[in-house]
Amino acid sequence: MIRVAVLGASGRVGTAIVAAIKKSEDMELSAAVDRGEDLQVLVDSNTDVAVDFTQPDAVMDNVAFCIDNSIHAVVGTTGWTQERYDAVRRQLADHPDVGVLVAPNFAISAVLTMKFAEIAAPFFESVEVIELHHPNKKDAPSGTAVHTAEGIAAARRKAGLGEQPDATEQQLDGARGAQVESVPVHAVRMTGMVAHEQVIFGTQGQTLTIKQDSYDRESFVPGVVIGVQKIAQHPGLTIGLEGFLGLDV
């Protein structure tokens, strides 16, 4: 039985995760923690894995506490940067048995979208990413879109592709989106959306669109459960759920 604490337990995603843990046969809820509450409850409740869906301004302290107390962490909170990843790696160096999984998206469909985009990237001259989210989202572009664009860029470099064709000389600021390693990424914030992504590829006479939709926060639950079940087998920092699904080959 895996003892799981949920940080951000009263949030929309946190609520869905708490409900899933309570229904699980191999997990039990050790603690449900919200902003301002003492993380010592994780230690006192013998927590094995902490699931973090909080806020960017809180997540680093939460992860640091988990590492210091030999608690694995499965993190879906946004706002990650390379500097933040490096800080976690440095702390994990002193705790080699602890695993931290940071996933830009826990929806299986989103993880597959990122993987399919990497596979398609070498075969097309042009590619752009569009992500659509609810208007309460704190960051833009989303971590999922950034991760998608980075994977596409890496696949293009490996295939020896050069810059994308684009003759734009005049534009309004932001008209061509944010440049993530030379891949344009466009962010839409709209009431009625939850989490959606489109990756549009083009080459001579043809296009390919890979589209993913999450219609509610429960779409993230299966991926989180996989993360909780497998995190102990993956010490150190893992970015993205791909490796837990056998897709990092």
Secondary structure, DSSP 4 states (H G I P E B T S, - for coil): -EEEEEETTTSHHHHHHHHHHHH-SSEEEEEEE-TTS-THHHHHTT-SEEEE-S-HHHHHHHHHHHHHTT-EEEE------HHHHHHHHHHHTT-TT-EEEE-S---HHHHHHHHHHHHHGGG-SEEEEEEEE-TT--SSS-HHHHHHHHHHHHHHHHTT--PPP-------TTTT-EEETTEEEEEEE-TT--EEEEEEEEETTEEEEEEEEE-SGGGGHHHHHHHHHHGGGS-EEEESSGGGGT---
